[in-house]
Amino acid sequence: MGSKPENYNPLKHIKINRIKVFYPLKKGGFLPNLYYFCPPLINTYIIMSVIQKIRDKYARIAVILISVALIGFILIDYVSGKSRGMFSGGISNTIGKVNGKRINADEFRLKVKQQEDYEQQNPGQFGQRDLGQIVDGVWNQEVSQSLLYSAVDKLGMQISAKELNDIMFGANPPEDIKRLGTDPQTGIYNSAQAIQQINAIKKRGTKDDQERLNAYINQLEIQRLLEKYTSLIANSTNFPKWFLEKQNTDNSLLAKISLVRVPYTDSMFVDSTIKVSDAEISEYIQKHKDDFKQKESRSIEYVAFSATASSADTAATKEQIISLKKAFDTIHDIHTFLAANGSAMPFFDGYVGKSQIQQQHKDSIISLQKNAVFGPYLDGSNFVLAKMIDIKTLPDSVKCRHILIGTANPQTGQQIMDDSVAHKRADSIAQAIRNGANFDTMETKFSTDLAAHKDKGVMTFSSTDIQGENFAKEFGQFILFDGKPGDKKVVKTSFGWHYIEILSFIKPEPHYKVAYMAKAIVPSQETDNNANNAATQFAGNSRDIKSFETNWDKDLRPKGINKLFANDIDPNAYSINGISGTDRQFIKTLYDASLGDVLQPERIGDQYIVAVLTGINKEGTQSPATARLRVEPILRNKKKAEVFKQKLGPITTLEAAAATLKKTIETIDSLRMQPDQRVSISGHDPKVIGAAFNPANKGKVVPQPLAGAYGIYIERVDSVSATAVENADISVRQKMLYQSAMQAAKYSDPLNALRNAANIKDYRSKFY
């Protein structure tokens, strides 16, 4: 199974009676594909034929003029985007490429839209994700899917008809399919019923339903292919016997060494005298290109002109809320009053427990009498009036149990029982329990609430949940307000008919219904204009980086306005660290600017931002200027090592070297190839360890200074011996290492190596 054709629809190729799967053959011959992908080549061929005929018949000058005109026509066609020609690269409707395979922009947009719609319908599963996060998620999925298909195609992996059948309808089907095939009356799963439901979607479902089923089946295939690929990678792990034996031998060695250590920070080195040139950094980068890869990014300096509300704006808002207090004190239609006066806090027409109230002036509010008003008081960025509507003693939570006689399938909405029949059954259940029938037995036999089955219909709800919009109002009215522990009642809701028994009230306490009239403190038009004018004037006077910094230093720094920095801004970013509320357009504007451009003021959140573009990093290898921070210390240390060698001269004995350098001799008497973390940092330097276990150095002073990671060392290997080694049993170690590797594979990304090696072109910034 390889990459799917662009219009591939697995739904049309699945027959779900005996579950036979047929994949279509790839269509298209050489000439149609050539014309589709390279129409300008054919056009050019035709035009050149015309030119040849003209050459035979007319003068050379005419030929040249007409040739230029005809070729210019082609170029205009490319530039105008009417063709997928060789010059445009064919990316007008391509949002990216993975190893040359294009990702269609229209299909990508559709998937983003579907994900947006899904998350709006199911906000609890993802929380609040912005468009940028959704786009990133879809992009990562598209890249991973393309890499996976390519890998499994080369390996010959497939999902057979029998295997797909097992995935969807076998002993352990996905939860979604399991729900489709579960009888709501008995709770028993039936694969034939699941097949029937999916066939119904296939034959009579809406286009949207069929597309969702198509995508769902495709995801099941992808998941199984990923499991196979992961298993293949994990099971290829091997720990050869010879390697473990060599490790045992190495780990048995114990060395005693003496050394003189000179850190790179030692006073004998003066950093200011050791220069590292751009040419030296560039040479180092060229030798270590993989360590200095960079993505495309931008860097800016910016200043922010605050447009937050002034003290005058705050005073005006307070006067406004005070003017509403008298009317709020006497009004009875709370909903209308709050809506008419634009309250910044919505009215919760419910009761909140004393322990749950989080208001700043809680004690003053809960001490109010009914219909009394407290305030105005400051709550965050609002001035607020609080009015006590009602007070009740209610439980913090209610424990109850129920038997549901459902009238409709909760998944499909299809009616499963007439309302009158369900009502009679619920009444009969209530009568049977009054006559001594066991509740658990009745619940197991009759209830259609599969979620509550595992607890025999017992449920506990907080008072907040019971009063929520998604809670059945009639159910909540009985268990929280009308009933008390021990009460039983038959209640009708949109789900059907319930037999309900209240078991207990948990932590009863006073609950308060409070209305809040809030006015947000917002900047006036005058305040906003002042900030905008100041930003515009600064931007107008600052035409490049030099004038930007000069004007900031002269005009803004004395006013306490800081110059700030933002680096490594990704072309697909939706926000910038440090700038709250950054919008996508601001980042797109950065990418349209040239180095040194000062951007026009941009209103972002409660401030106007004026930015200057200070850095443009293109995808590829870092420049010497960018890499200097990392490379300069490395090269400076190498130069320090050369200075050290010249100063020290030939090494005769360790004692002589210590005397010359005026350093003490340190001893490490239990050094192993895998050093104990308690050993001095000197013992961790790879060059120190390597020299200690080099047979040529045993009993000698290492003839050359060792320029290590942390400093320079002069080392003498006093002795090397062998000891017993823990975990010496090779077979046991092999098994332990293999199990550890298999466990790690469960939490690793098997496609990460493919992703790092892939040629991925990302054009998302042109579309979003």
Sequence and secondary structure as in RCSB ss.txt:
>XXXX:A:sequence
MGSKPENYNPLKHIKINRIKVFYPLKKGGFLPNLYYFCPPLINTYIIMSVIQKIRDKYARIAVILISVALIGFIL
IDYVSGKSRGMFSGGISNTIGKVNGKRINADEFRLKVKQQEDYEQQNPGQFGQRDLGQIVDGVWNQEVSQSLLYS
AVDKLGMQISAKELNDIMFGANPPEDIKRLGTDPQTGIYNSAQAIQQINAIKKRGTKDDQERLNAYINQLEIQRL
LEKYTSLIANSTNFPKWFLEKQNTDNSLLAKISLVRVPYTDSMFVDSTIKVSDAEISEYIQKHKDDFKQKESRSI
EYVAFSATASSADTAATKEQIISLKKAFDTIHDIHTFLAANGSAMPFFDGYVGKSQIQQQHKDSIISLQKNAVFG
PYLDGSNFVLAKMIDIKTLPDSVKCRHILIGTANPQTGQQIMDDSVAHKRADSIAQAIRNGANFDTMETKFSTDL
AAHKDKGVMTFSSTDIQGENFAKEFGQFILFDGKPGDKKVVKTSFGWHYIEILSFIKPEPHYKVAYMAKAIVPSQ
ETDNNANNAATQFAGNSRDIKSFETNWDKDLRPKGINKLFANDIDPNAYSINGISGTDRQFIKTLYDASLGDVLQ
PERIGDQYIVAVLTGINKEGTQSPATARLRVEPILRNKKKAEVFKQKLGPITTLEAAAATLKKTIETIDSLRMQP
DQRVSISGHDPKVIGAAFNPANKGKVVPQPLAGAYGIYIERVDSVSATAVENADISVRQKMLYQSAMQAAKYSDP
LNALRNAANIKDYRSKFY
>XXXX:A:secstr
     TT  GGGGEETTTTEE        HHHHHHHH HHHHHHHHHHHHHHHHHHHS HHHHHHHHHHHHHHHH
HHHHTTSS  TTTTT TTEEEEETTEEEEHHHHHHHHHHHHHHHHH HHHH S  HHHHHHHHHHHHHHHHHHHH
HHHHHT    HHHHHHHHHSSS  HHHHHHTB TTT  B HHHHHHHHHHHHHHS HHHHHHHHHHHHHHHHHHH
HHHHHHHHHHT    HHHHHHHHHHHHEEEEEEEEEEETTSTT  GGG    HHHHHHHHHHTGGGGEE  EEEE
EEEEEE    HHHHHHHHHHHHHHHHHHHH S HHHHHHHTT SS    S EEGGG   TTHHHHHT  TT EEE
EEEETTEEEEEEEEEEEEEEEEEEEEEEEEESB TTT  B S HHHHHHHHHHHHHHHHTT  HHHHHHHH   H
HHHTTTTEEEEEHHHHTSTTS HHHHIIIIII  TT EEEEEETTEEEEEEEEEEEEEEEEEEEEEEEEE    H
HHHHHHHHHHHHHHHH  SHHHHHHHIIIIIGGGT   EEEEEE TT S BTTBTT  HHHHHHHHHS TT B  
 EEETTEEEEEEEEEEE SEE  HHHHHHHHHHHHHHHHHHHHHHHHH S   HHHHHHHHT   EEEEEE SS 
 TTS GGGG HHHHHHHT GGGBTSB SS EE SSEEEEEEEEEEEE   TT  HHHHHHHHHHHHHHHHHTS T
THHHHHHS EEE GGGT 
